[in-house]
Amino acid sequence: MTHPRPSAEADAHAAVFESSLDLPDRRSGKVRDTYTLPADPTASPDEPASRDRILMVASDRLSAFDVVMPTPIPGKGVLLTRVAAFWLRWIESRGLCRTHLLSTDAREIPDNAFGAGSTPREHLAGRVTIGRRCRVVPIECVVRGYLEGTGWKDYLRSGEICGVRLPAGLRQCDRLPEPIFTPATKAEEGHDENISFETAAASVGEERMAWLRERSLAIYSAAAAYALERGVIIADTKFEFGLPLDSNDRPISDEPILIDEALTPDSSRFWPADRYEPGHAQPSYDKQFVREHLQALVDAGGWDKTAPGPALPDDVVAGTLARYREAVERLMA
């Protein structure tokens, strides 16, 4: 489903609220539509295309409070794909972790995927990620360098986050003494839930959780230092990992790789470094702008944080896109 651009703020792309392709195993998440891209029979056995791959289409949907809003943010999916691909290549090039990324070229989608009623190929340009098929590790790997969001709420209540005890007297948005790893359950729909390291280890194994913690902290620390040099604070972020599969759905390796998106305005809190002032909420380059608009509706009794979400006014759409674009331009400068 496509929508016309509502304003000059939109990128030069038709808004895509959802995609439709003649490919198997379609799944629709909060933002991305995912398909299986069948193996290319002409590919040699050592090429990734010789095995089924995953195709992700980044739509212009936006979720807040775990509810997908009915109003698209035109061009948002293109910005997300651009910055996610940048980070995935950056992470792999520095030896921090292998990733699932193979291509972002919509021309690699086979012609037979575009039947009657399908999303045109030109509407997918800039929105496509082709990756290795993986068995997802069912844990959200959250890293926090600053105290905000659910972490701030947990700290106020108990003085700790996910079982990690923090110093007394911290203020909202304070920088933590060192980044902390705070896992969460992974939910396709509804709310992710913060859990302790021990609870996560009981689900996927202690050795695997130790590896996920070490890699997540290493990626965050390197990326946060890089971003800060460009005027962006990465306050927190979340990563997802998976085990790459062979053509028989068996893991090729026991070592996970980084999958999905990484270090985008959807999966992270980005703050302008030159306006950072702890003790209160920060101006942001992420969807906090939308959250604040929606929270005002909630406070006024106009919404109860359940589906369906309210339509977003044009100024919120334009403001959100402008913030996403500035973050991407700063990080990729």
N, C-alpha and C positions, 0 to 999 in steps of 0.2 A: 504494500500500500504506500503510495507516495502522496505528498502534500505540496502545495505551492509554497514558495518562500514567503514568509510573512513580512520581511523587512530587509533593508539593505545590509543589515548586519550578518545575514546568512552567508555562508560560503557559497561559491558558485556551483552548487550541487542541488538537485531536487531532494527535498526532505524524504527520507525513507523511514516510515514508522515500522514496517515489517517487510521481510523479503519472502519471495515465493520462487522456488526453483524445483525443477524436475530431478531432484537428487534424493537418495534414500536417507532415512534416519533423521528427519528434521526434528530439531528441538529448539524451542524458543525460551531463552532466559530473560532476565530483566532488561538486558540491553542487546545481546547478541543472538542471532539465529545461527544454528549449527547444523551442518550436514556432513554426510560421508561423501568424500570425493573418491569414486572407485579407481582402482589401480589402472594405469595405462598399460595395455597389453604389449605395446611396442617398446616399453622402457626396459633397459637391461636390468638384471637382477640386483645390481649394486646401487641402483638409483632409487631415491625415495618414492618416485612415482610408480615403481613396480609394486608397491603395497598401497592399500587403502590409506587415504589421508583424511584429515579433518578440514572442513571449510567453515570459517566463521565470517559472518557478515555483521559488521557493527552498524546497528540502526541508529536513528536519532531519538530513540526512546530515552527517557530519564526516569530513574526511580529515586524516591526519597521516602524515608521511613518504611522501606521495603514495599512500597506501593509504586507501580508504574503509572506515571502521569499520562493523561490522554493527549497532551500537547507535545509534539516533537520539538526538538531544538535543531533546526536545519543546519547541517554541516557538522554537527557534534560527532557523529560516527566517523567522519573522515579525519577529524582532529585526533580522536582516540586511536584510530588505526595508525596514524602517522607517528604519534609519540610512543605508542606501545612498541611498534617495530623498531624505532630508534633505540629504545632502552633494551629490548631483547638482543639486538645486535651488539650494543655497547657492553652488556653483561657478558655475552659469550666471548667477545673479542678480548676482554680482560681476564678471561679464565675463571670468572666467578661461578659460573654454572652453565651447563648445556641447556639449550632451550628447544622448544618445539617448532620454532619458526622456520619455514621453508621458503615462503614467497608471499608477496602482497600484490601479485599481478592478477587482475581479474581476467586477463586474456587466457589464463591457464584453465579456466572453467570450460569444460567441453561444450560444444555447440548444442548437444542434445539435452543440456540442462535448461535450455530456454525454449519451453513450449508455449502454447497459447495461455495467456494470463500470467506468465512468469514475469518477474522483475527484469527489465531490460539490462543488458550487460553494462551499458553506459551509466546506469544509475548505481551500479556496484563499484565503479572505478574509485579507488582510494579507500574503500570500505572492507576490502577482502583480506583475510589472513588465511593462508594455507599452512597447516602444521602437521606434525607427526601425530598419529593416533596414539592415545595414551589411556591407561587405566588411572583414573584420578585418585590421588590420595585424599580421603574425605576430611581434610583439615584445612581451615583457613589459617595461613601463617602470617599473623599480624605482628608488625614491629612498630613500636612507639618510641619516638625520640623526645616527644613533648606530651604534656598532660592535657588532654582535651577529649571531648566526646564521651563515649561510654566509659572510657578509662578514668576520666575526671569524676564522673558520677560514682564509679566503683570506689575510687580513692576517698571521696567525701564520706562514703558510707562505711568503709572498712579500713582505710589506710593502705590498701593493696589492690593490685590488678591481677586477676587470674592466678592468685596465690603468690605473686611477687610483692613482697613488702617494700614500701617506699618510705623515704624520710618524711618525718612530720613537718608540717608548715608549708608545704608546697602550694603555690597559687595556680589558678587556672592558666593553662598554656605555658607554664614554666618548662624550661628545658630540663629533662631528666639527667641525673648524674651520668648515666650511660643508657644507651638504647636497651629496651627490654622486649622480649619475645612473649607475646600473649596470644596463644592459639584460640581458635573459635571453631564451632561446628560449621560445616558447610551446608547451607540450605539452598535448594533450587528456588524455592518460594518461601516467603515469610522471613522470619528473623533468624540471623545467625546468633549463636549464643556463646559468650565468652566462657572458656573452660580452663582448668589448670593444665599444666604440662603433664602431670600424672594421669589425669583423665584422658588426655589425648594419647598418651603412651599406652594406656590400657586398650585403646581402640586400634592403633596401628603399630605398636611395638616401641619399646624404649630406644632401641638403637636407631630406628628410623626417625623418631622424633628428635633425638639428639642431632642427627644429621640435618634435619629440616631447620632446627633452631640455629645451628652454626652457619648454614648457608644463607638463611634469611637475614641474620644479623650482618653477615659479611656484605651481602648485596646492598642492604639498606645503608650501611655506613659509607660504602664507596659512593653510592648514588647521592646520598645526602651531602657529602663533601663536594661532589661535582656540581650539584644544583645550587648550593650556597654560593659558590664562586660566580654564579649567574644571577644572584639576587633572589633565589627561591628557597624557602625553608620547606623541607619535606617533614611535616610534623609526625605523620604516621602513614603506614601503607600496609597493604596485604598482598601476599603472594599465594599462588597455587602451584602444586607440583603433581606430576604423574609419572607412571612407568611406561616407556614407549613399548608398543606392541608389534609383533610380527604379523604376517598374513593369517595366522591361525589364532589370533588374539592372545598370544602368550607373550609375557614380558621379554624383551630382548636383553634387558639388563636389570639388575636389582637396584641400580642407582637412579633415583628420580631425576627428572629434568623439569625446568621451569615452563609452565604452560599458561594458556589464556593470555590476559593482558598483564602489564607490569608498569607500575609507577605512572599511572595516568591520573587525570583529575577525577575520574570515577572511582578509582581504587585507593586514592591517597588524599591527604590534606596538604594542600600547597598554600603557603603564606608568603606575601612579599616581605623580604628580609628587612628592607629599609623602613617598614612600618611596624615591625615587631615590638610589642610592648606587653609583657606578661601581666597577668592579673585580671584579664577579661578576654572575651572572645576576640579573635583576630580577623581582619579583612582577609579574604581568601581568593584563590584562583580556582576553586573547585565548586561543587554544587551546594556549598553552605549557603550561598546567596538564595537558592531555591528553598532550602530548609528553613531559612529565616522567614521568607514570605509565607510558607505553609504553616510554620509555627504561629505566626500572627493570626492566620485563619483559625487555627485550632483554639488559640486563646480567646478569640472572639466568638467561638461556638459555631464557626462556619464549616468545620471538618473535624472528623474524629480519628484520623490516621488509619482508616480502613479503606479498601477498594470499594468503589472507584475513586480515584483521586480527582481533585478539582482541575478545571482548565487553567492554564497559566496565562496571565496577561502578556501582551506584546513586550512590555518593558522588562519583564522578568526573563522572557525568552532571549531578548537581545542582550541583556546584561549578563546572563549565564554564558552565552556564546562568546561574548567579548572577553570574559574572564578565562574561559578555556583557551581561547586563541592566544591571549597574552602569555599564559603559562607555557604553552607549546613553543611559542616563538622565543621566549627567554631560554628555555631548556635546550632548544636545538640551535641556538645562535652560534 
